[in-house]
């Protein structure tokens, strides 16, 4: 009887140890989510912040959103912007990881130091530098393009939506590539050299080794990094908001993150803002579901 009790205690000990962390996590993540859902069913504006009881409106905020043509424009912009940024970041990041694998130790260390500095730079500080680079009058980019024969003197990169998104994409990709490069490079170091040598002996070229040996070996890492990149690029906020403040048109360049902020903090309509936030959460689940299904399927196959 005592042995059975000891085994039961030993089996339950790990669950007891993680219980405080699980409770803290549920409280930290659960309360904001529940509060957000409750707000989305209420009319909650500036008056409610000063003590006026919120009015329960049910699904009215969601009905207003469904019929709001501007929301669907912003949603389409957000999806396209997210997928383009995630794809470009993954391509450049994986390419850099492959190049680092072929570098000598000293050159690789210099490259990794540069990537680490770019990754560690605060968002606001880096955006200040990028704003100066693309400045209309004194920007280095306009100066160089004009010196090369282009008509870019006094060109405003943030005034038109397409060039605004181009600048935003350059900045976000520059900030995101180091994470992808470091993670994929770490995965590449785990690819057995015996496999690479065997493929080379069998006559496989670099492209074939990449397709049939390297990519299958690091596919789980690529899936996780791609999933994280889609999530991060979907909810991008700081870069878009700061560039809008620097001269971009908010109505023509809003993504879901900035649209939620301007509805709530800017417009005082916290109920509708919460409804858009829940919509964005659902959109995140829809966009990331294929990645999650693919990872689950791969784990089952390996098991």
C-alpha positions as CSV (number, residue, x, y, z in Angstrom):
1,X,0.0,0.0,0.0
2,X,2.8,2.4,0.9
3,X,4.6,1.6,-2.4
4,X,1.5,2.5,-4.4
5,X,1.1,5.7,-2.4
6,X,4.7,6.6,-3.1
7,X,4.3,6.0,-6.8
8,X,1.1,8.1,-6.8
9,X,2.9,11.0,-5.1
10,X,5.9,10.7,-7.5
11,X,3.6,10.7,-10.5
12,X,1.7,13.8,-9.2
13,X,4.7,15.8,-8.1
14,X,5.5,17.2,-11.6
15,X,1.9,18.5,-11.9
16,X,2.1,20.0,-8.5
17,X,5.3,21.8,-9.4
18,X,4.0,23.4,-12.6
19,X,0.6,24.3,-11.1
20,X,1.7,27.8,-9.8
21,X,3.2,28.7,-13.2
22,X,0.1,27.4,-15.0
23,X,-2.2,29.5,-12.7
24,X,-0.1,32.6,-13.2
25,X,-0.1,32.1,-16.9
26,X,-3.9,31.6,-17.0
27,X,-4.4,34.7,-15.0
28,X,-2.0,36.9,-17.0
29,X,-3.4,35.7,-20.4
30,X,-6.9,34.8,-19.4
31,X,-8.1,38.0,-17.7
32,X,-7.1,40.4,-20.6
33,X,-8.8,38.0,-23.1
34,X,-12.0,37.7,-21.1
35,X,-12.0,41.5,-20.5
36,X,-11.5,42.1,-24.2
37,X,-14.4,39.8,-25.1
38,X,-16.7,41.5,-22.6
39,X,-15.8,44.9,-24.0
40,X,-16.6,43.8,-27.5
41,X,-20.3,43.2,-26.4
42,X,-20.6,46.7,-24.8
43,X,-20.8,50.3,-25.8
44,X,-17.7,51.5,-23.9
45,X,-16.5,55.1,-24.7
46,X,-15.0,58.0,-22.9
47,X,-18.1,58.4,-20.6
48,X,-17.6,54.9,-19.3
49,X,-14.0,55.7,-18.3
50,X,-15.4,58.3,-15.9
51,X,-17.9,56.1,-14.2
52,X,-20.9,55.8,-16.5
53,X,-22.1,52.2,-16.6
54,X,-21.4,50.6,-20.0
55,X,-24.4,49.6,-22.1
56,X,-24.7,46.0,-23.2
57,X,-25.2,46.0,-27.0
58,X,-24.7,42.3,-27.7
59,X,-23.5,41.6,-31.2
60,X,-24.1,45.2,-32.5
61,X,-20.3,46.0,-32.6
62,X,-19.7,43.0,-34.7
63,X,-22.6,43.8,-37.0
64,X,-21.2,47.3,-37.5
65,X,-17.8,45.8,-38.4
66,X,-19.2,43.3,-40.9
67,X,-20.9,46.2,-42.8
68,X,-17.8,48.5,-42.5
69,X,-16.1,48.5,-45.9
70,X,-13.0,50.2,-44.5
71,X,-12.4,47.3,-42.1
72,X,-12.2,44.9,-45.0
73,X,-9.8,47.2,-46.8
74,X,-7.6,47.3,-43.7
75,X,-7.9,43.5,-43.3
76,X,-6.8,42.9,-46.9
77,X,-3.8,45.3,-46.5
78,X,-2.8,43.5,-43.3
79,X,-2.9,40.0,-44.8
80,X,-1.0,41.0,-47.9
81,X,1.6,43.0,-45.8
82,X,2.0,40.1,-43.4
83,X,2.5,37.4,-46.0
84,X,4.9,39.5,-48.1
85,X,7.0,40.4,-45.0
86,X,7.0,36.9,-43.7
87,X,8.0,35.4,-47.0
88,X,10.8,38.0,-47.7
89,X,12.1,37.6,-44.1
90,X,12.2,33.8,-44.3
91,X,13.9,33.8,-47.7
92,X,16.6,36.3,-46.6
93,X,17.0,34.7,-43.2
94,X,17.4,31.2,-44.6
95,X,19.8,32.4,-47.3
96,X,22.0,34.1,-44.7
97,X,22.0,31.0,-42.5
98,X,23.2,28.9,-45.5
99,X,25.8,31.5,-46.3
100,X,27.0,31.6,-42.7
101,X,27.4,27.8,-42.8
102,X,29.9,28.2,-45.6
103,X,31.8,31.1,-44.1
104,X,35.1,30.9,-42.3
105,X,35.0,31.3,-38.5
106,X,36.2,34.9,-38.4
107,X,33.9,36.1,-41.1
108,X,31.0,34.3,-39.6
109,X,31.6,35.9,-36.3
110,X,31.6,39.4,-37.8
111,X,28.4,38.6,-39.7
112,X,26.7,37.3,-36.6
113,X,27.8,40.4,-34.6
114,X,26.3,42.7,-37.2
115,X,23.0,40.7,-37.1
116,X,23.0,40.7,-33.3
117,X,23.4,44.5,-33.2
118,X,20.6,45.0,-35.7
119,X,18.4,42.6,-33.7
120,X,19.2,44.2,-30.3
121,X,18.6,47.8,-31.5
122,X,15.4,49.3,-29.9
123,X,12.5,49.8,-32.3
124,X,12.2,53.6,-31.7
125,X,15.9,54.2,-32.0
126,X,16.2,52.2,-35.3
127,X,13.1,53.9,-36.7
128,X,14.7,57.3,-36.1
129,X,17.7,56.3,-38.2
130,X,15.5,54.9,-40.9
131,X,13.4,58.1,-41.0
132,X,16.6,60.0,-41.6
133,X,17.7,57.7,-44.3
134,X,14.4,58.1,-46.2
135,X,14.0,61.8,-45.3
136,X,12.6,64.0,-48.2
137,X,15.2,66.7,-48.1
138,X,18.2,65.3,-46.3
139,X,17.8,61.5,-46.8
140,X,20.7,59.4,-47.8
141,X,18.5,57.2,-50.0
142,X,17.3,60.1,-52.1
143,X,20.8,61.5,-52.4
144,X,22.3,58.2,-53.6
145,X,19.4,57.5,-56.1
146,X,19.7,61.0,-57.5
147,X,23.5,60.6,-57.8
148,X,22.9,57.4,-59.8
149,X,20.7,59.4,-62.3
150,X,17.3,58.9,-60.8
151,X,14.7,61.7,-60.3
152,X,14.4,61.4,-56.5
153,X,15.3,64.9,-55.3
154,X,12.7,65.8,-52.7
155,X,10.9,62.5,-53.1
156,X,8.5,61.7,-50.2
157,X,8.7,58.0,-49.5
158,X,5.9,58.1,-46.9
159,X,3.4,60.2,-48.8
160,X,2.1,57.4,-51.1
161,X,0.8,54.1,-49.7
162,X,3.0,51.8,-51.9
163,X,6.3,53.5,-51.1
164,X,5.1,53.8,-47.4
165,X,4.7,50.0,-47.3
166,X,8.0,49.5,-49.1
167,X,9.8,51.5,-46.4
168,X,7.9,49.7,-43.7
169,X,8.8,46.3,-45.2
170,X,12.5,47.2,-45.4
171,X,12.5,48.2,-41.7
172,X,10.5,45.2,-40.5
173,X,12.5,42.7,-42.6
174,X,15.8,44.3,-41.3
175,X,14.6,43.8,-37.8
176,X,13.3,40.3,-38.3
177,X,16.0,38.6,-40.4
178,X,18.5,38.1,-37.5
179,X,16.1,35.9,-35.5
180,X,15.4,33.7,-38.6
181,X,19.1,33.6,-39.6
182,X,20.3,32.6,-36.1
183,X,17.6,30.0,-35.5
184,X,18.0,28.4,-38.9
185,X,21.8,28.4,-38.6
186,X,21.5,26.7,-35.3
187,X,19.3,24.0,-37.0
188,X,21.8,23.7,-39.8
189,X,24.6,22.8,-37.4
190,X,22.6,19.8,-36.4
191,X,22.4,18.4,-39.9
192,X,24.8,15.3,-39.9
193,X,27.9,15.9,-42.0
194,X,27.7,12.2,-43.0
195,X,24.5,12.8,-44.8
196,X,25.9,15.8,-46.7
197,X,29.1,13.9,-47.6
198,X,27.1,10.8,-48.8
199,X,24.8,13.0,-51.0
200,X,27.9,14.7,-52.5
201,X,29.5,11.3,-53.2
202,X,26.3,10.2,-54.9
203,X,26.7,13.1,-57.2
204,X,24.1,15.5,-55.7
205,X,24.7,19.1,-56.5
206,X,24.2,22.0,-54.1
207,X,20.6,22.5,-55.2
208,X,19.7,18.8,-54.8
209,X,21.5,18.6,-51.3
210,X,19.5,21.7,-50.3
211,X,16.2,20.2,-51.5
212,X,16.6,16.5,-50.4
213,X,18.9,16.7,-47.4
214,X,19.0,20.1,-45.7
215,X,15.4,21.3,-46.0
216,X,13.9,17.9,-44.8
217,X,16.3,17.9,-41.9
218,X,15.4,21.4,-40.7
219,X,11.8,21.4,-41.7
220,X,10.4,21.4,-38.1
221,X,12.5,24.5,-37.3
222,X,11.4,26.2,-40.5
223,X,7.7,25.5,-39.6
224,X,8.0,27.0,-36.1
225,X,10.0,30.1,-37.3
226,X,7.5,30.6,-40.2
227,X,4.6,30.4,-37.8
228,X,6.1,32.9,-35.4
229,X,7.0,35.2,-38.3
230,X,3.4,35.2,-39.5
231,X,2.1,36.0,-36.1
232,X,4.6,38.8,-35.5
233,X,4.0,40.4,-38.9
234,X,0.3,40.2,-38.6
235,X,0.2,42.2,-35.4
236,X,2.9,44.8,-36.3
237,X,2.2,48.2,-34.8
238,X,5.1,50.3,-33.7
239,X,6.8,50.6,-37.1
240,X,3.6,51.5,-38.9
241,X,2.4,54.0,-36.2
242,X,5.7,55.8,-36.1
243,X,6.0,56.0,-39.8
244,X,2.4,57.4,-40.0
245,X,3.4,60.1,-37.4
246,X,6.5,60.9,-39.6
247,X,4.3,61.8,-42.6
248,X,2.2,58.8,-43.8
249,X,-1.5,59.1,-44.3
250,X,-3.2,57.0,-41.5
251,X,-6.4,56.4,-43.4
252,X,-4.5,55.0,-46.4
253,X,-1.9,53.0,-44.5
254,X,-3.6,51.7,-41.4
255,X,-3.2,48.0,-40.6
256,X,-5.3,46.2,-38.1
257,X,-2.9,47.0,-35.2
258,X,-3.0,50.8,-35.8
259,X,-6.7,50.7,-36.7
260,X,-7.5,49.1,-33.3
261,X,-5.3,51.8,-31.6
262,X,-7.0,54.7,-33.4
263,X,-10.5,53.3,-32.7
264,X,-9.8,52.9,-29.0
265,X,-7.2,55.4,-27.8
266,X,-7.6,57.8,-30.6
267,X,-11.4,57.7,-31.0
268,X,-12.5,56.6,-27.6
269,X,-14.7,53.7,-29.0
270,X,-13.3,50.9,-26.9
271,X,-16.2,48.6,-27.6
272,X,-15.7,48.6,-31.3
273,X,-11.9,48.5,-30.8
274,X,-12.3,45.4,-28.7
275,X,-14.4,43.8,-31.4
276,X,-11.8,44.4,-34.0
277,X,-9.2,42.9,-31.7
278,X,-11.2,39.7,-31.3
279,X,-11.6,39.7,-35.1
280,X,-7.8,40.0,-35.4
281,X,-7.3,37.1,-33.0
282,X,-9.6,35.0,-35.1
283,X,-7.7,36.0,-38.3
284,X,-4.5,35.0,-36.6
285,X,-5.9,31.6,-35.8
286,X,-7.1,31.2,-39.4
287,X,-3.7,32.2,-41.0
288,X,-1.6,30.0,-38.6
289,X,-3.9,27.0,-38.7
290,X,-2.2,25.4,-41.8
291,X,1.2,25.7,-40.0
292,X,-0.1,24.1,-36.9
293,X,-1.8,21.2,-38.8
294,X,1.4,20.6,-40.7
295,X,3.5,20.4,-37.6
296,X,1.0,18.1,-35.9
297,X,0.9,15.9,-39.0
298,X,4.7,15.8,-39.1
299,X,5.0,14.8,-35.4
300,X,2.5,12.0,-35.9
301,X,4.5,10.8,-39.0
302,X,7.8,10.8,-37.0
303,X,6.1,9.0,-34.1
